[in-house]
Amino acid sequence: MISIHIQMTAEDVKLALGKPDKEYSDEAYDGYYLIYELEYHLVFFAKEEADPKNISRVQVISTK
């Protein structure tokens, strides 16, 4: 597994990739999600209470 440490906010992601296909808060997980549906799902997660919303995890999920 490769680990890369970068810093970005939810606004940085939107500036780079445009409007997400899904964007929502999930109180059960205390999180804020940006989801881009490409040939795969690109999911960005940030803590909800943070301002700015700093991305703490990125997942790439295969749709096949």
N, C-alpha and C positions, 0 to 999 in steps of 0.2 A: 504494500500500500504506500502511496506517495502522499506526503503531507506538505502543503504549502501554506504559509501564513501571510495573509494580506489583510488590509483593512478597507472596508467599504460600508456604505450606508444603503438603506433601501432606495434613497433618492439617487445615489450613484448608479445602482442597478437599473433603475428606470431611465436614467439619462442614456445609459449605454445600450440597453435592449428594448426600450420603448415600453408601452403599456403592457402589463402582464395579462395573461389570459384569465388568471384568478388572483385575487388579492383579498385576504381576510385575516381577522384576528381570531384566535382560538383561546378562549379564557381557560379552558381545562389544562392546556399546556403552557399557559402564560406566554403565548407566542404570536408572532405576526408573520404571515406567509406571503410570498410572491411566487407564483407558479407560471412558468412559460411552457407551453405545450408545443414541442417541436417534434422531430422524429423520436424524441425521448422527452421526459419531463425534467425540466431544470427547476429545482425548488430551492428558494432562498428563505432562511429562517432568521428572525431577529426577536429579541426579548421585547414584549409589548410596551413595558413601561419606560424603556429607554428613549431619549430624544437627544440627538437623532437616533433613529433605529439602526444600530450597528449590526450588520450581518454576522451571525456567529456560526452558521452552518450552511453548507451548500450540498445538495444531493442531486445526482443524476440518476434517474430511474428509467430503465428500459420499458418501452411500451409494447414490446414484442414478446 
